[in-house]
């Protein structure tokens, strides 16, 4: 059994390059639902995905309590490594080793982001702005779970993710490989005034507490987003998207 994927967009993306042995579970009694029909046609067309009809209650038991599966759940099957194939896992060291000497790169580091909805939205922005790696700590962070996969609308299949034990150590590895590390904070230099390095890593802290003191101390520069509103900060997924856009805009 592999990871359970819900959400029409996320399932559609997964069905484009499915693992052998994947299974698409569809709810019984909704044969007229065009969205479910489209998923069934995709599954049959790829030739690797088995389609099975279940009752509503049987579908409910496949996913965490409270998950709105809307009548479709994809079991991603097992990859060659025996794990679900819906997330691209890689270490920071291996990612850096994959870069050619003259390659530019963008890496996003999350420090204390505990809402899986935010991580899912961040993954969508990472995909759109060509972020090569998302770094997520094992502790003080939401895990990349079914909610993240659903909210990412399939982006989790395209953005490599490094889940790490020690952020400081991984930031040091990035620096050793030519990355300049920018920490996001409202008291930093305006992003519009910064010339981002060819290899850039951006650290996003939690909306409440920001970056941890130790992580902030490792940053080469602190960057902010100029704002004119009445509240203190942007949602972290929105802020991450703006900073990644600023990096791409300057290239």
Phi and psi restraints in degrees (value plus and minus 20) as a CYANA .aco file:
   2 UNK   PHI    -130.1   -90.1
   2 UNK   PSI    -182.7  -142.7
   3 UNK   PHI     -92.8   -52.8
   3 UNK   PSI     128.2   168.2
   4 UNK   PHI    -113.1   -73.1
   4 UNK   PSI     104.7   144.7
   5 UNK   PHI    -133.6   -93.6
   5 UNK   PSI     111.1   151.1
   6 UNK   PHI    -144.2  -104.2
   6 UNK   PSI     147.4   187.4
   7 UNK   PHI      74.9   114.9
   7 UNK   PSI     106.7   146.7
   8 UNK   PHI     -79.6   -39.6
   8 UNK   PSI     -64.7   -24.7
   9 UNK   PHI     -85.0   -45.0
   9 UNK   PSI     -63.2   -23.2
  10 UNK   PHI     -84.0   -44.0
  10 UNK   PSI     -60.4   -20.4
  11 UNK   PHI     -87.3   -47.3
  11 UNK   PSI     -61.7   -21.7
  12 UNK   PHI     -76.8   -36.8
  12 UNK   PSI     -65.4   -25.4
  13 UNK   PHI     -84.3   -44.3
  13 UNK   PSI     -62.4   -22.4
  14 UNK   PHI     -84.9   -44.9
  14 UNK   PSI     -53.1   -13.1
  15 UNK   PHI     -94.6   -54.6
  15 UNK   PSI     -33.2     6.8
  16 UNK   PHI     -90.7   -50.7
  16 UNK   PSI     -55.5   -15.5
  17 UNK   PHI    -156.0  -116.0
  17 UNK   PSI      49.6    89.6
  18 UNK   PHI     -97.3   -57.3
  18 UNK   PSI     136.2   176.2
  19 UNK   PHI     -99.8   -59.8
  19 UNK   PSI     126.4   166.4
  20 UNK   PHI     -77.7   -37.7
  20 UNK   PSI     119.0   159.0
  21 UNK   PHI      67.2   107.2
  21 UNK   PSI     -13.4    26.6
  22 UNK   PHI     -93.8   -53.8
  22 UNK   PSI     133.1   173.1
  23 UNK   PHI    -153.9  -113.9
  23 UNK   PSI     110.7   150.7
  24 UNK   PHI    -120.4   -80.4
  24 UNK   PSI      96.1   136.1
  25 UNK   PHI    -117.6   -77.6
  25 UNK   PSI     104.5   144.5
  26 UNK   PHI    -140.5  -100.5
  26 UNK   PSI     125.8   165.8
  27 UNK   PHI     -92.0   -52.0
  27 UNK   PSI     123.0   163.0
  28 UNK   PHI     -94.4   -54.4
  28 UNK   PSI     132.5   172.5
  29 UNK   PHI      65.1   105.1
  29 UNK   PSI     -13.5    26.5
  30 UNK   PHI    -145.2  -105.2
  30 UNK   PSI      25.8    65.8
  31 UNK   PHI     -84.2   -44.2
  31 UNK   PSI     -41.4    -1.4
  32 UNK   PHI    -105.4   -65.4
  32 UNK   PSI     -27.7    12.3
  33 UNK   PHI     -92.7   -52.7
  33 UNK   PSI      93.4   133.4
  34 UNK   PHI     -84.7   -44.7
  34 UNK   PSI     -54.2   -14.2
  35 UNK   PHI     -84.9   -44.9
  35 UNK   PSI     -60.1   -20.1
  36 UNK   PHI     -89.5   -49.5
  36 UNK   PSI     -56.2   -16.2
  37 UNK   PHI     -81.8   -41.8
  37 UNK   PSI     -62.2   -22.2
  38 UNK   PHI     -82.0   -42.0
  38 UNK   PSI     -61.7   -21.7
  39 UNK   PHI     -83.8   -43.8
  39 UNK   PSI     -62.4   -22.4
  40 UNK   PHI     -82.2   -42.2
  40 UNK   PSI     -61.4   -21.4
  41 UNK   PHI     -84.5   -44.5
  41 UNK   PSI     -59.1   -19.1
  42 UNK   PHI     -83.8   -43.8
  42 UNK   PSI     -62.8   -22.8
  43 UNK   PHI     -83.2   -43.2
  43 UNK   PSI     -62.9   -22.9
  44 UNK   PHI     -89.5   -49.5
  44 UNK   PSI     -53.8   -13.8
  45 UNK   PHI     -89.9   -49.9
  45 UNK   PSI     -53.7   -13.7
  46 UNK   PHI     -97.2   -57.2
  46 UNK   PSI     -36.5     3.5
  47 UNK   PHI      52.1    92.1
  47 UNK   PSI     -14.0    26.0
  48 UNK   PHI    -139.6   -99.6
  48 UNK   PSI     -27.4    12.6
  49 UNK   PHI    -134.5   -94.5
  49 UNK   PSI     105.6   145.6
  50 UNK   PHI    -103.3   -63.3
  50 UNK   PSI     120.1   160.1
  51 UNK   PHI    -130.5   -90.5
  51 UNK   PSI     110.4   150.4
  52 UNK   PHI    -156.9  -116.9
  52 UNK   PSI     116.8   156.8
  53 UNK   PHI    -114.6   -74.6
  53 UNK   PSI     113.5   153.5
  54 UNK   PHI    -150.8  -110.8
  54 UNK   PSI     143.0   183.0
  55 UNK   PHI     -94.5   -54.5
  55 UNK   PSI     146.2   186.2
  56 UNK   PHI     -78.0   -38.0
  56 UNK   PSI     -63.4   -23.4
  57 UNK   PHI     -87.8   -47.8
  57 UNK   PSI     -54.8   -14.8
  58 UNK   PHI     -87.6   -47.6
  58 UNK   PSI     -58.7   -18.7
  59 UNK   PHI     -84.4   -44.4
  59 UNK   PSI     -60.4   -20.4
  60 UNK   PHI     -77.0   -37.0
  60 UNK   PSI     -56.0   -16.0
  61 UNK   PHI     -94.4   -54.4
  61 UNK   PSI     -34.5     5.5
  62 UNK   PHI    -100.1   -60.1
  62 UNK   PSI     -40.4    -0.4
  63 UNK   PHI    -144.2  -104.2
  63 UNK   PSI     143.0   183.0
  64 UNK   PHI     -77.6   -37.6
  64 UNK   PSI     128.5   168.5
  65 UNK   PHI     -76.0   -36.0
  65 UNK   PSI     113.4   153.4
  66 UNK   PHI      71.9   111.9
  66 UNK   PSI     -26.7    13.3
  67 UNK   PHI     -91.0   -51.0
  67 UNK   PSI     109.6   149.6
  68 UNK   PHI    -109.6   -69.6
  68 UNK   PSI      71.6   111.6
  69 UNK   PHI    -101.7   -61.7
  69 UNK   PSI     -35.9     4.1
  70 UNK   PHI      33.8    73.8
  70 UNK   PSI      10.7    50.7
  71 UNK   PHI      71.2   111.2
  71 UNK   PSI     -11.5    28.5
  72 UNK   PHI    -167.1  -127.1
  72 UNK   PSI     111.5   151.5
  73 UNK   PHI    -157.5  -117.5
  73 UNK   PSI     111.4   151.4
  74 UNK   PHI    -127.7   -87.7
  74 UNK   PSI     101.3   141.3
  75 UNK   PHI    -106.9   -66.9
  75 UNK   PSI      95.6   135.6
  76 UNK   PHI     -91.3   -51.3
  76 UNK   PSI     -26.4    13.6
  77 UNK   PHI      56.3    96.3
  77 UNK   PSI    -190.6  -150.6
  78 UNK   PHI    -133.3   -93.3
  78 UNK   PSI     115.1   155.1
  79 UNK   PHI     -98.4   -58.4
  79 UNK   PSI    -199.5  -159.5
  80 UNK   PHI     -81.4   -41.4
  80 UNK   PSI     -47.3    -7.3
  81 UNK   PHI    -104.2   -64.2
  81 UNK   PSI     -20.1    19.9
  82 UNK   PHI      64.1   104.1
  82 UNK   PSI      -7.4    32.6
  83 UNK   PHI    -139.6   -99.6
  83 UNK   PSI     144.2   184.2
  84 UNK   PHI     -80.9   -40.9
  84 UNK   PSI     122.9   162.9
  85 UNK   PHI    -119.8   -79.8
  85 UNK   PSI      -0.9    39.1
  86 UNK   PHI    -108.9   -68.9
  86 UNK   PSI     -28.9    11.1
  87 UNK   PHI    -145.1  -105.1
  87 UNK   PSI     116.4   156.4
  88 UNK   PHI    -114.0   -74.0
  88 UNK   PSI      81.0   121.0
  89 UNK   PHI    -114.1   -74.1
  89 UNK   PSI     117.6   157.6
  90 UNK   PHI    -175.5  -135.5
  90 UNK   PSI     132.7   172.7
  91 UNK   PHI    -105.7   -65.7
  91 UNK   PSI     137.9   177.9
  92 UNK   PHI     -80.6   -40.6
  92 UNK   PSI     -61.4   -21.4
  93 UNK   PHI     -81.0   -41.0
  93 UNK   PSI     -65.2   -25.2
  94 UNK   PHI     -88.5   -48.5
  94 UNK   PSI     -55.5   -15.5
  95 UNK   PHI     -82.5   -42.5
  95 UNK   PSI     -66.6   -26.6
  96 UNK   PHI     -81.6   -41.6
  96 UNK   PSI     -58.6   -18.6
  97 UNK   PHI     -86.0   -46.0
  97 UNK   PSI     -44.7    -4.7
  98 UNK   PHI     -97.6   -57.6
  98 UNK   PSI     -33.6     6.4
  99 UNK   PHI    -101.9   -61.9
  99 UNK   PSI     120.2   160.2
 100 UNK   PHI     -97.9   -57.9
 100 UNK   PSI     138.4   178.4
 101 UNK   PHI     -74.1   -34.1
 101 UNK   PSI     -55.1   -15.1
 102 UNK   PHI    -116.1   -76.1
 102 UNK   PSI     -16.9    23.1
 103 UNK   PHI     -90.6   -50.6
 103 UNK   PSI     115.2   155.2
 104 UNK   PHI    -104.3   -64.3
 104 UNK   PSI     145.5   185.5
 105 UNK   PHI    -183.5  -143.5
 105 UNK   PSI     133.6   173.6
 106 UNK   PHI    -145.6  -105.6
 106 UNK   PSI     106.6   146.6
 107 UNK   PHI    -144.6  -104.6
 107 UNK   PSI     119.1   159.1
 108 UNK   PHI    -134.6   -94.6
 108 UNK   PSI     111.2   151.2
 109 UNK   PHI    -136.5   -96.5
 109 UNK   PSI     108.4   148.4
 110 UNK   PHI    -124.2   -84.2
 110 UNK   PSI     109.7   149.7
 111 UNK   PHI    -143.9  -103.9
 111 UNK   PSI      79.3   119.3
 112 UNK   PHI      63.5   103.5
 112 UNK   PSI       6.9    46.9
 113 UNK   PHI    -109.1   -69.1
 113 UNK   PSI      88.4   128.4
 114 UNK   PHI    -123.8   -83.8
 114 UNK   PSI     -25.6    14.4
 115 UNK   PHI    -114.4   -74.4
 115 UNK   PSI      94.7   134.7
 116 UNK   PHI     -81.5   -41.5
 116 UNK   PSI     -47.2    -7.2
 117 UNK   PHI     -83.8   -43.8
 117 UNK   PSI     -59.1   -19.1
 118 UNK   PHI     -85.8   -45.8
 118 UNK   PSI     -61.8   -21.8
 119 UNK   PHI     -85.3   -45.3
 119 UNK   PSI     -59.6   -19.6
 120 UNK   PHI     -81.5   -41.5
 120 UNK   PSI     -63.7   -23.7
 121 UNK   PHI     -86.4   -46.4
 121 UNK   PSI     -57.8   -17.8
 122 UNK   PHI     -82.5   -42.5
 122 UNK   PSI     -60.1   -20.1
 123 UNK   PHI     -80.3   -40.3
 123 UNK   PSI     -58.0   -18.0
 124 UNK   PHI     -82.4   -42.4
 124 UNK   PSI     -63.0   -23.0
 125 UNK   PHI     -87.7   -47.7
 125 UNK   PSI     -58.8   -18.8
 126 UNK   PHI     -77.3   -37.3
 126 UNK   PSI     -63.4   -23.4
 127 UNK   PHI     -83.5   -43.5
 127 UNK   PSI     -64.6   -24.6
 128 UNK   PHI     -89.7   -49.7
 128 UNK   PSI     -52.9   -12.9
 129 UNK   PHI    -122.3   -82.3
 129 UNK   PSI      -5.7    34.3
 130 UNK   PHI      47.7    87.7
 130 UNK   PSI      16.0    56.0
 131 UNK   PHI     -92.8   -52.8
 131 UNK   PSI     105.7   145.7
 132 UNK   PHI     -99.8   -59.8
 132 UNK   PSI     -39.5     0.5
 133 UNK   PHI    -179.4  -139.4
 133 UNK   PSI     116.0   156.0
 134 UNK   PHI    -129.9   -89.9
 134 UNK   PSI     105.2   145.2
 135 UNK   PHI    -126.1   -86.1
 135 UNK   PSI     103.7   143.7
 136 UNK   PHI    -147.7  -107.7
 136 UNK   PSI     109.1   149.1
 137 UNK   PHI     -95.6   -55.6
 137 UNK   PSI     132.8   172.8
 138 UNK   PHI     -89.1   -49.1
 138 UNK   PSI     -54.6   -14.6
 139 UNK   PHI    -127.6   -87.6
 139 UNK   PSI     136.2   176.2
 140 UNK   PHI      36.7    76.7
 140 UNK   PSI      18.9    58.9
 141 UNK   PHI    -176.5  -136.5
 141 UNK   PSI     128.7   168.7
 142 UNK   PHI     -88.7   -48.7
 142 UNK   PSI     124.4   164.4
 143 UNK   PHI    -101.1   -61.1
 143 UNK   PSI     141.4   181.4
 144 UNK   PHI    -101.9   -61.9
 144 UNK   PSI      69.2   109.2
 145 UNK   PHI    -130.0   -90.0
 145 UNK   PSI    -187.9  -147.9
 146 UNK   PHI     -79.6   -39.6
 146 UNK   PSI     -56.9   -16.9
 147 UNK   PHI     -83.9   -43.9
 147 UNK   PSI     -64.6   -24.6
 148 UNK   PHI     -80.1   -40.1
 148 UNK   PSI     -65.0   -25.0
 149 UNK   PHI     -80.6   -40.6
 149 UNK   PSI     -61.6   -21.6
 150 UNK   PHI     -88.3   -48.3
 150 UNK   PSI     -67.1   -27.1
 151 UNK   PHI     -86.6   -46.6
 151 UNK   PSI     -50.2   -10.2
 152 UNK   PHI     -91.2   -51.2
 152 UNK   PSI     -30.6     9.4
 153 UNK   PHI      33.7    73.7
 153 UNK   PSI      17.3    57.3
 154 UNK   PHI      76.5   116.5
 154 UNK   PSI     -29.9    10.1
 155 UNK   PHI     -84.2   -44.2
 155 UNK   PSI     -46.3    -6.3
 156 UNK   PHI     -83.0   -43.0
 156 UNK   PSI     -38.7     1.3
 157 UNK   PHI     -99.2   -59.2
 157 UNK   PSI     -35.2     4.8
 158 UNK   PHI    -134.5   -94.5
 158 UNK   PSI     -41.4    -1.4
 159 UNK   PHI    -120.8   -80.8
 159 UNK   PSI      94.7   134.7
 160 UNK   PHI     -81.6   -41.6
 160 UNK   PSI     122.4   162.4
 161 UNK   PHI    -144.6  -104.6
 161 UNK   PSI     111.5   151.5
 162 UNK   PHI    -130.9   -90.9
 162 UNK   PSI      95.6   135.6
 163 UNK   PHI    -117.6   -77.6
 163 UNK   PSI      98.3   138.3
 164 UNK   PHI    -142.6  -102.6
 164 UNK   PSI     137.2   177.2
 165 UNK   PHI    -104.8   -64.8
 165 UNK   PSI     -60.2   -20.2
 166 UNK   PHI    -150.9  -110.9
 166 UNK   PSI      87.5   127.5
 167 UNK   PHI     -82.9   -42.9
 167 UNK   PSI     -59.3   -19.3
 168 UNK   PHI     -80.0   -40.0
 168 UNK   PSI     -65.3   -25.3
 169 UNK   PHI     -82.5   -42.5
 169 UNK   PSI     -60.8   -20.8
 170 UNK   PHI     -91.0   -51.0
 170 UNK   PSI     -55.0   -15.0
 171 UNK   PHI     -84.0   -44.0
 171 UNK   PSI     -59.1   -19.1
 172 UNK   PHI     -80.7   -40.7
 172 UNK   PSI     -59.6   -19.6
 173 UNK   PHI     -83.6   -43.6
 173 UNK   PSI     -62.0   -22.0
 174 UNK   PHI     -81.6   -41.6
 174 UNK   PSI     -63.9   -23.9
 175 UNK   PHI     -83.0   -43.0
 175 UNK   PSI     -59.2   -19.2
 176 UNK   PHI     -82.9   -42.9
 176 UNK   PSI     -41.0    -1.0
 177 UNK   PHI    -125.9   -85.9
 177 UNK   PSI       4.8    44.8
 178 UNK   PHI      68.0   108.0
 178 UNK   PSI      -7.7    32.3
 179 UNK   PHI    -106.7   -66.7
 179 UNK   PSI     120.6   160.6
 180 UNK   PHI    -120.6   -80.6
 180 UNK   PSI     109.3   149.3
 181 UNK   PHI    -123.9   -83.9
 181 UNK   PSI     103.1   143.1
 182 UNK   PHI    -130.7   -90.7
 182 UNK   PSI     105.4   145.4
 183 UNK   PHI    -118.1   -78.1
 183 UNK   PSI     118.3   158.3
 184 UNK   PHI    -110.2   -70.2
 184 UNK   PSI     103.7   143.7
 185 UNK   PHI    -177.5  -137.5
 185 UNK   PSI     124.1   164.1
 186 UNK   PHI     -85.3   -45.3
 186 UNK   PSI     -36.1     3.9
 187 UNK   PHI    -118.5   -78.5
 187 UNK   PSI      -8.5    31.5
 188 UNK   PHI    -107.0   -67.0
 188 UNK   PSI    -195.4  -155.4
 189 UNK   PHI     -92.5   -52.5
 189 UNK   PSI     119.3   159.3
 190 UNK   PHI     -78.1   -38.1
 190 UNK   PSI     115.2   155.2
 191 UNK   PHI     -79.2   -39.2
 191 UNK   PSI     -50.0   -10.0
 192 UNK   PHI     -89.8   -49.8
 192 UNK   PSI     -35.3     4.7
 193 UNK   PHI    -119.8   -79.8
 193 UNK   PSI     -22.1    17.9
 194 UNK   PHI    -120.9   -80.9
 194 UNK   PSI     115.9   155.9
 195 UNK   PHI    -117.1   -77.1
 195 UNK   PSI      82.6   122.6
 196 UNK   PHI     -86.1   -46.1
 196 UNK   PSI     124.3   164.3
 197 UNK   PHI     -87.5   -47.5
 197 UNK   PSI     139.2   179.2
 198 UNK   PHI     -78.9   -38.9
 198 UNK   PSI     -60.4   -20.4
 199 UNK   PHI    -129.6   -89.6
 199 UNK   PSI      89.1   129.1
 200 UNK   PHI    -138.5   -98.5
 200 UNK   PSI     115.0   155.0
 201 UNK   PHI    -139.5   -99.5
 201 UNK   PSI     109.1   149.1
 202 UNK   PHI    -133.1   -93.1
 202 UNK   PSI     108.4   148.4
 203 UNK   PHI    -121.7   -81.7
 203 UNK   PSI     106.6   146.6
 204 UNK   PHI    -131.4   -91.4
 204 UNK   PSI     102.8   142.8
 205 UNK   PHI    -114.0   -74.0
 205 UNK   PSI     156.1   196.1
 206 UNK   PHI     -89.3   -49.3
 206 UNK   PSI     135.6   175.6
 207 UNK   PHI     -84.5   -44.5
 207 UNK   PSI     -52.7   -12.7
 208 UNK   PHI    -101.7   -61.7
 208 UNK   PSI     -72.1   -32.1
 209 UNK   PHI    -124.4   -84.4
 209 UNK   PSI     -31.8     8.2
 210 UNK   PHI      50.9    90.9
 210 UNK   PSI    -179.0  -139.0
 211 UNK   PHI     -90.8   -50.8
 211 UNK   PSI     131.9   171.9
 212 UNK   PHI     -88.4   -48.4
 212 UNK   PSI     137.8   177.8
 213 UNK   PHI     -79.5   -39.5
 213 UNK   PSI     -63.4   -23.4
 214 UNK   PHI     -85.5   -45.5
 214 UNK   PSI     -62.5   -22.5
 215 UNK   PHI     -85.3   -45.3
 215 UNK   PSI     -63.2   -23.2
 216 UNK   PHI     -79.7   -39.7
 216 UNK   PSI     -56.1   -16.1
 217 UNK   PHI     -88.5   -48.5
 217 UNK   PSI     -39.8     0.2
 218 UNK   PHI    -106.9   -66.9
 218 UNK   PSI     -31.4     8.6
 219 UNK   PHI     -92.4   -52.4
 219 UNK   PSI     123.1   163.1
 220 UNK   PHI     -98.7   -58.7
 220 UNK   PSI     -48.2    -8.2
 221 UNK   PHI    -176.3  -136.3
 221 UNK   PSI     126.7   166.7
 222 UNK   PHI    -123.4   -83.4
 222 UNK   PSI     112.6   152.6
 223 UNK   PHI    -143.7  -103.7
 223 UNK   PSI     125.5   165.5
 224 UNK   PHI    -148.8  -108.8
 224 UNK   PSI     145.4   185.4
 225 UNK   PHI    -129.3   -89.3
 225 UNK   PSI      98.7   138.7
 226 UNK   PHI     -85.2   -45.2
 226 UNK   PSI     112.4   152.4
 227 UNK   PHI    -154.4  -114.4
 227 UNK   PSI     135.6   175.6
 228 UNK   PHI    -147.2  -107.2
 228 UNK   PSI      -9.5    30.5
 229 UNK   PHI    -104.6   -64.6
 229 UNK   PSI    -189.1  -149.1
 230 UNK   PHI    -125.2   -85.2
 230 UNK   PSI     -30.8     9.2
 231 UNK   PHI    -119.8   -79.8
 231 UNK   PSI     145.3   185.3
 232 UNK   PHI     -92.9   -52.9
 232 UNK   PSI     -53.6   -13.6
 233 UNK   PHI    -175.1  -135.1
 233 UNK   PSI     144.4   184.4
 234 UNK   PHI    -106.3   -66.3
 234 UNK   PSI     137.6   177.6
 235 UNK   PHI     -76.7   -36.7
 235 UNK   PSI     121.4   161.4
 236 UNK   PHI     -82.9   -42.9
 236 UNK   PSI     -52.5   -12.5
 237 UNK   PHI     -89.4   -49.4
 237 UNK   PSI     -56.3   -16.3
 238 UNK   PHI     -87.3   -47.3
 238 UNK   PSI     -65.3   -25.3
 239 UNK   PHI     -81.2   -41.2
 239 UNK   PSI     -61.5   -21.5
 240 UNK   PHI     -81.7   -41.7
 240 UNK   PSI     -62.0   -22.0
 241 UNK   PHI     -82.8   -42.8
 241 UNK   PSI     -60.8   -20.8
 242 UNK   PHI     -84.3   -44.3
 242 UNK   PSI     -64.3   -24.3
 243 UNK   PHI     -88.4   -48.4
 243 UNK   PSI     -57.4   -17.4
 244 UNK   PHI     -86.5   -46.5
 244 UNK   PSI     -56.4   -16.4
 245 UNK   PHI     -83.0   -43.0
 245 UNK   PSI     -63.7   -23.7
 246 UNK   PHI     -80.0   -40.0
 246 UNK   PSI     -59.7   -19.7
 247 UNK   PHI     -81.4   -41.4
 247 UNK   PSI     -67.4   -27.4
 248 UNK   PHI     -89.9   -49.9
 248 UNK   PSI     -55.8   -15.8
 249 UNK   PHI     -82.3   -42.3
 249 UNK   PSI     -54.2   -14.2
 250 UNK   PHI    -100.0   -60.0
 250 UNK   PSI     -27.6    12.4
